Amino acid sequence: MPLPKIKNIVIAVLLAANLFFLAIVLTDAIDDRRIEKETLENLTALCENSGVSLMTSELAHDSEALIYTARRSVEAEKKIAETLLGDTESRESGGNVYTYTGDRGKAVFRTGGDFTAELDPGALRAGGGPAKSVEKLLQDSGVTAETDDVTELSGGTRVLTVCTLDRVKIWNCNIETVIDGDSYITEMGGRVFCAGPARASDSIVTSAPTAIVAFISAVRSGEVSCKEIRSVELGYIMSATPFGETQLSPAWRVTADSGNYYIDAVNGELFSGAL
């Protein structure tokens, strides 16, 4: 058989194979969209039957969420203190509480990530916009965080940031920063994820529809009162022991008209009380 004819046959076979695999991919994509549409319709009906409107039209795909463990890092806390205060002297008091005194003020860190910092007037200027300057300051101190809210105060601004790990939010690690009218930082405090290297200890498969069903169960039982579900987003909840052990567990945040609620992605239960 002539070589050109053999080449044409090979090309035709390869083209047919590519078209076959493309058809499979397109069929799977169509099936996925159909399943997503049916899931959203079923969830919408479930919510409506419970007196709740599901306002979001998009839901996160099923994902493999990791559980992380780490230990408290005094060195990391010291870096935050020195970024805010300059050169510091540290003192440990009872209960593993560390106090840092520096040229620009004082900071106190406790087990579990809780901290407060008070800066002297005019000691540390926030360069640029409030949100960007706070994020940059935290980044310089080794903390990754995203701005969650900026509120204008009488004579100043309050910036609320939420800590992240690999760009995923840690819901109960929030840092509040107060900036005066002259763009100087006067206060910073809250809870910070300030630990050594985080190690993945386990993984689970979780989904937004599962979180919504769990939330609606809480509505029906009277634990929650709401009329609208506005968004569902996956993040982490941090827990810590008095001995400095820290764990990040995946949790869904359900944003409703009556507030934010958190569903444990491991057991599907609603977190109750303060996080």
N, C-alpha and C positions, 0 to 999 in steps of 0.2 A: 504494500500500500504506500502511495507517495507520502513523503514526510509532511507536506503542507496539509494533506487531508487528515493525517493523524493529529496534527496540532489543532485543527478545527474541531475534531471530535473531543479532544481533551478539554479545550476551552468550553465547548458546549456542556460537557459533563460537570465541570467546575461551576459554570453559571447556573445549571439546574440545581446543584447542591446548595449554592448560596441562596437561591430563591426559596428552596425548601426550608433552610434554617431561618431565613427571614420571615417566612410564613409562620413558623413556630413561635418566634419572638413576638410577632404582631398579635398572634392568637392569645399568647400568655398575657400581653399588655392589655388586650381588650377584656380578657377574663378578670384581670386584676381591677380594672376600672369598674367593671360590672359589680364585682364583689364589694368594692369600696362604696359604690353608690347604694347598693342594697343595705350594707351595714349602716350607713348614715341615715337612710330612710327608717330602718328599724329603730335606731337610737332616737331619732326625732319623735317617732311614734311613742316610744317608751317614756320619753321626757314629757310629751304633751299629756299622756295619760296620768302623769304625776303632777300636772299643773306647772310644768317648767318648760320654758322655750329654749331650744338649743340654737343659739345664735351663730355659732361658727359653722362654716361650710367646708372646712378642711380639718382633717384629723391626722395626727402623726402616725406614721407607719409603725408596725410592730418592730421592736428593737431589742437587742441584747444589752441589757443594762448591767454594769459592773458594780460590785460592792467593794469599797476601798477601806483599808485600814492603815493607820499611821500612828506616830507618837508625837507628843508635844515637843516642839523645838524651841528651847530657850534662846538659842543662837538666832533663830529667825525673828523672835520677838525683839531681841536686842537690836537687830537691823532696822526694824520699824521704828523703835524708839530713837535710834541715832539719826535716822532720816528726818524725823520730826524735830528732834531736840539738839542735834549736834553731838559733840562728845559727851558721854554720859558716865555716871557712876551708878552701879546697881546695888540693890540691897534686897536680900530675901527675908521675908517675914513668915510667920506661921501660915500653914495651908498652901504652901508652894506659890505664894504671892510675891511677885517681883516688882520693885519700885525703881524706876530709872529717873535720875535727876540730871538735867543737862543745862547748857547755856540758854536754851530757849523755853524751858519749862519742865514739867514733870509728867510721867506716864506710869500707869500701874497695869500689870498683866496678871490674869488669874488662869487657873486650869480651866480648860473648856473654851478658851479663845476670847473670853470677855476682857475688854480693856477700856481704859479711859486715858485721855491725854489732854492736858491743859497747857496752852502756850502763852507766853508773855505777849502783851500787846505790841504789835509792830515787829514781831520777831521773825515770822516766816510768811513771805508773800506768796500768794497764789498767782502765778503767771498765766496769762491767757484767760479763757472762759472758765467759770467755776467747775463745770463737769470735767472738762479735759484736764485741767490742772490737778484736780483730785485724783483722777485715774492715773495721771503721769506720776504723781507723788507716791501713790500706792505701788505702782509698777517699779519705781526706783527702790522701794523698800522690800521688793520681792513678793508682792501680793498682786494677783490678777483679779480684777473686778470690773463690773460694768455699772454705769449710772442707771439707777432705777427711777429717781425722782429729783427734781430741783425745785425748791420752794423759796420764794422771796419772803424775807423776814423784815421786821422793822429795823432798818439800819444794817441789813446784811442778807446773806443767802445760806440756805441749808441744802447740802448735797447728800443724797442717800445712794449708796452704792451697794451692790450685792457681789460677794466673792464668787469666783468661778474656778473650776478645775477642768482643763481641756475645753474651755469655752462653754461648759455646762454649769448653770447656776446652782449655787448652794443656798437653798431658800432661807435658811435661818442663820446665815452668816452675813449680816448687814452692818455697814459702817456709816455712821452719820458724821458729817463734817460741817462745822459752822465757820463761815467766812464773813468778816465784818465789812462795813461799807467802804473801807480803804483797801479791800482785797487782801487782807491778812487773815491767815487761819488762826482761830482762837480756841477751837475745841475739835477733838476727834474721838470717837468711841463707838462701842457696839461689840459685835462678835466677829472675829476674823479667823479664817482657816489658816492656822499658823503652825504647821507640823513638818516633820521630816518627809522624805519621799513616800508617796502614797503607793501602797501595794494592792493590786487587785486580788481579793481573796475568794471571790465567788462571782457567779453571773446568773442572771435570770432573763427570761423573755417576757416582756410586758407590752401592753398596748393601751392606747388612749380609750378605745371603746370599753375595755375592762374597767378603767378608772371611772368612766361616766356611769356605768352600771352600778359600781360601788357607791358613787356619790348619790345617785338617785335612790339607792337603798337607804342611805342616811337621811335623805329628804322624807321618804315615806315613813321612816321610824320616828321622825320628829327631831332628830339630832341637828338637822340643818333646815333653815327656812330661806328659800330663795324663789325667784320667778324666772331668772335667766341664767343660762350657762354661756359665758362669753368666749372662753378660750380654755384649752387644756395643754399643758406644757410639762415635759419631763425634766427633772433636775435632781438634786440631792437634799437630804436632811442630814445634818451633822449631829452626832452624839458623842459624848466624851465621858470618861470615868475620872474620879479624883486622882487616879494614878497616872494620868497623862495619855491614856490610850484613846485614840480618836477613830471613829468609823463614819464613812459616808455611805448612806443607803439610798437607793433610787426612790424617788417619790414624784407623783404627778401633782402639779398645782392646778386646781380647778378655779378659775376666776369667774365669780358669779356677781350678780347685782348686789348681793349682801356682803361681799368680801371675798377673800382668798381662802381656799380650803386645800388640804393636802391629803393625798391618798398614798399609803404605803404600797409601793409597787411589789413588795415581796409577799405580803399577806392580804393585800386589797382592803385593808382597814383604814378608816378615817382617823387621822391624827387628832387628838383632843387636847385642849389646854394649850399653854404656851409652848412653842417649839424651842 
